[in-house]
Amino acid sequence: MAQTHSRPWHPDPSWADLFIATLVLAILLLLGGTLRGRRTRPLPPDAGLTLQGRLQDVVLGATETQQGDLLRRLKLPGLSVVELAKGDGTGWDRAMLAVHAAEIGDLATGDRLIQAAPGADGAAFRDAWQWGYRGAGAPPTPRALRLVQRQLGAGFAARILEARLLGRGGGDPRPLEAQARTWATTRLLLFGAAGSAGFMLMIVGIAFWLFLVAVPVPPVPLPHMGMSGRALLIVLLGWFLALLAAGPMTSALVRLVPALRPLFLPLDYAFHALLGTAFLCRAEGVDLRTLWRRVAPGRHGAAAATGLGFFTVAFAAVAVVSLALSPWLRNVASPQAQLLDLLSRLQGLWVVGLLFVTVAVLAPAFEELLFRGVLLPWLGERMEPRLGVRRARWTAIALTGLGFGAMHMQPLGLPTLTTLGVVLGFAFLRTGNLGTSILVHGLWNGGVFLLVRGLS
């Protein structure tokens, strides 16, 4: 990125104030529609199996195997088909539950749930279910069965339904039954491994936090950002306007070139991230390489090692906040449920790989450069004369953490995202190297991505 200024930007107030007001007005106009579009709400009834439905398929499938005796004895709340059917879900979530109802002999509940399966594929599913469990009608065609299995997520319900159809036609269903059991028990073991790993991360995170408190270090020097307050405000508002406009612009591009549909999220993010980076470099009067050296000096190996410790701290902190808020959010959908559902349904190795790079590399690099690399030191330096070094830095951590949480425009996720942002800010201040917070952020995003893909 070429250098375009020889010194930091200090725009003339005579035009800058009016320009700032114009940016604010444009953002307010776009923000109303964007918040309505991002508000957590149920997926359309014709959407496929959700991530929540896939997880239910795993647990219910595991209880219906020989290895599920322990789960049945535990009598976990919400584990029965009838209780799960009372919750929100797509028509295909309910279709999946209909298969499990039939597997435990509750055909009456199954008859009620199969009616929710939408569209032509839903009609094919009802025919397959009636033939497989009641012997009514006719067996589905191979093509119809493939479509039904895809809508059911190709999980336990899809496999066991195929086994019942094969048995009804006189074939041997045992190999397919074994595949279904293996599918469910393998993912249940992944559940257990993820839970054990999460518990260990919490223990290590608490221990590392106690170590950080017990072994304080002198405040590290932070990079100097010379742009004026008006320049910084124009950069932030301009980037946020690009963030709001990225979705509609990418949607329009995808409508013109439908082949780009799998690239929607990478293109969406790359648009505002690249513009935001250009705004920062121009306002500070440096190229990207110079800016990076300013925010990430010193030994990167030591920063990476410290980042692993801070990742455990971030996990523990977010877990504690989530547990504390769980009584109020128990019956509320995850604030990022739609994004997680999208990740679980991605098809194609290159599409999954590109989105992983976007989520685990591009997003952490840009967001950390903006919030921790530029905004945090700028705020800390300006507040030091009034608050002193430590108070100014902790105030800057809190403000940038809150801004980081608010930027995601997920009101229900604000407490946990702000907590993550605070830990990322502390990681940067502890080492003085932006590589630490980028690593923590990348491990967080990448871990969530891989866990969702593994479970689905």
Secondary structure as UniProt FT lines:
FT   HELIX           13..38
FT   TURN            45..46
FT   HELIX           51..63
FT   HELIX           66..68
FT   HELIX           69..74
FT   TURN            77..78
FT   HELIX           81..85
FT   HELIX           91..103
FT   TURN            104..105
FT   HELIX           107..113
FT   HELIX           114..116
FT   HELIX           119..134
FT   HELIX           142..151
FT   TURN            152..154
FT   HELIX           156..168
FT   TURN            169..170
FT   HELIX           174..214
FT   HELIX           229..256
FT   HELIX           258..263
FT   HELIX           264..284
FT   HELIX           288..295
FT   HELIX           300..329
FT   TURN            330..331
FT   TURN            335..336
FT   HELIX           337..345
FT   HELIX           349..357
FT   HELIX           358..362
FT   HELIX           363..368
FT   HELIX           369..375
FT   HELIX           376..387
FT   HELIX           389..407
FT   TURN            408..409
FT   HELIX           411..413
FT   HELIX           414..431
FT   HELIX           434..455
//
